[in-house]
Amino acid sequence: MAFPWVAASLLFSAVWAIVRFVTRIVLPPSHLPKNIPTIPFYYTLLALFKEVDQEQLYHKYLKQPLEQWGAVNIFFGGHWNVLITRPTYMAQVLKNDEDFPKAGNHVKNPDSVLALYTGENVISAIGETWKQFAAIMKPGLQSAIDASVIARNAHILVDLLMQDQKRNAASGVAILDLVQAYAISNVSESLLGARIDALENRKNPLLQLQKEIKPKIFNPIHLNFPILDWFYIPSREKAKQLVKTFKTELTALIRQGHRHECQLDSTNLGCRLLAAHNTGQLSEYHLQQNLLITFVAGHENPMILILSNLFVLADRPYLQEQVRREVHSLPPSERTQPDALATLPLLTSVIFETLRMYPPLSQIMNKRTATDVILSDDIILRAGTFTGYNGYSTNRNPEFWGPDADKFRPSRWGETVEDANALFRRATSKAEFITFHGGKRTCLGQKWALATHRVTMAIFLTSLKWRLDPTWPRMMTPAGPLMPKNLRLELETLSIED
Ligand code: HEM
């Protein structure tokens, strides 16, 4: 007679455990603030079930609550988080870095494939470890740029795109793969000092590995439920193996590129990291993770910016022509010089406006409160609360940018380069423009990214005219990095008169 009772109690325990597990995921935990809205759990799942555009999702589900409350509770990356967007709150977050330390994937979801990939590095580390990484890497990221490397690669990119265009005379070309290869060639050669010939050799093994890894890393199911990586799933085991191979191969390539002894005072970032490892300042693990994050941040963000900038100018042929004329106003020898290009007001405003409206990292959820914090006397965040920010929303605050904050209007940056740079600094310091984060942990690659982007755009503008391929279904990516999805352009070589 005891058996049915045992079975019933086992069944009850199992059901109770499942219900508890599901409610823990579906409902926000009790320590999250009650005086801000909670975005329904299903918001996170939308990208799993239908083709969505993250801009449209934002306008439908997030814009109104974020504009009204400045922060919401939201499920993301396997956890409930507080997403903070109001600039006054964000200014507090960026200023008080010690209250809002980073909590990267290796802290949030330590057993996930994503954590294995990104690990502890200069972007995710905190405290003394971060200081040490930054001291090693900053001089390499901010040293003078050899623009001839970027210009050469940009000319190869333009030629390859035109070859694709000629092959597809009837329609436009998909540009993502070649722009990615271009960005990889730039970062590997210019920052890491060992060239990955991704542009000339589309079968380059590191490029191929990267293409295999990306869909596995950004698989929406695993991004939202990293807990699945706890279990033995053959495809995830394969993903882990690929990630390990990629890190080892990348490190071997950088070592090969620097066969001479590297010194700590080198201006090359790859060399500086190798020297720090040789002198015992960096473990093999930290060497690999910092090389990897340089590779990832150094090619993905620039790639996304190029795609978004080509998109906005394809959509506005008149503006494209105006910027082209401005670049042509420089003597030919200066058209690939970052310093000369930085004196052009329209090019500068177009780039800043693209970065404002389409921040490549539109939403980042990688902080955790170290102590109880009150945001502007309004919202209580208990110690240990995961938080994040959404640059797409913050950068469009109508109180700062005006009622047309959702409109692409480069003229808002003023008439001169001095106006544009002053507004860039003011908006960044007030956390009204957080594309590059801000505060103590501001992007260390910003200078390199802007200089190389100016050269890229100048070479596009002086070599090609482009417009949107009318067959391209105008759409932004569904989640993750924000960019036009699988952008297709129709390209035309410039004639002499142009
Ligand atoms: C358009 C280009 C870029 C954008 C929009 C961008 C944006 C950002 C953002 C938002 C962060 C903060 C990330 C966080 O909250 O965890 C960041 C940090 C960082 N970025 Fe960039 N980035 C760009 C290009 C680059 C490039 C080319 C590099 C070169 C490797 C780079 C290196 C870094 C580093 C090292 C940090 C960490 C700074 C620190 O915490 O001390 N970035 N970037």
Boltz pocket constraint, residues with backbone or C-beta under 6 A from the ligand:
constraints:
  - pocket:
      binder: B
      contacts: [[A, 102], [A, 122], [A, 123], [A, 124], [A, 134], [A, 141], [A, 191], [A, 293], [A, 294], [A, 295], [A, 297], [A, 298], [A, 299], [A, 301], [A, 302], [A, 305], [A, 359], [A, 360], [A, 361], [A, 364], [A, 366], [A, 434], [A, 435], [A, 436], [A, 437], [A, 440], [A, 441], [A, 442], [A, 443], [A, 444], [A, 445], [A, 446], [A, 448], [A, 449]]
      max_distance: 6.0
